[in-house]
Amino acid sequence: VRMGVLEDVVVNAKSAAETVGKEAGRLVDLSRLRFNASDIQREISKKYEALGRMVYDAGKKGGSADRGLDDIIRQIDGLYHKLDEVNGRINVLSRKKVCPSCGFKNDDKADYCSHCGMKLPDMAEQFAGQSPEDTSPEQPAEAGSTEDPLSDEE
């Protein structure tokens, strides 16, 4: 009887250690994703600054800023798309349901938004094609990896 109790204790300890390890890994991945989102937001800000500088310079010279605008706009749109993907992964790892109406982040067990009352999609609908295992953070883009059309004007 004594050996059985000891074996149960060992099995329970191993199970607890596995659970703690998985949770620690989830938190590390969540932190990496948040840093990645922050890097993308910083890159978006730089692109908006470049866009504003281009329009200002063109206006000051009395010309048009059309040349290069489309390129920067495409880059900003691409960064926003990337940011949406990262935020989706963050929501999966955070176990949050995002209200499609107001954007409020609700507990994953909620059926209705606690902010506006709208019925929430279930987690499978909200993150179609994404599972918690599919949330490994991407490496943040290297600074300056996207071509900056104003890089030679500084």
Secondary structure, DSSP 8 states (H G I E B T S, - for coil): -HHHHHHHHHHHHHHHHHHHHHHHHHHHHHHHHHHHHHHHHHHHHHHHHHHHHHHHHHHHHTS--HHHHHHHHHHHHHHHHHHHHHHHHHHHHHTEEE-TTT--EEETT-SB-TTT--B---HHHHTTT--GGG--------TT-S--TTGGG-
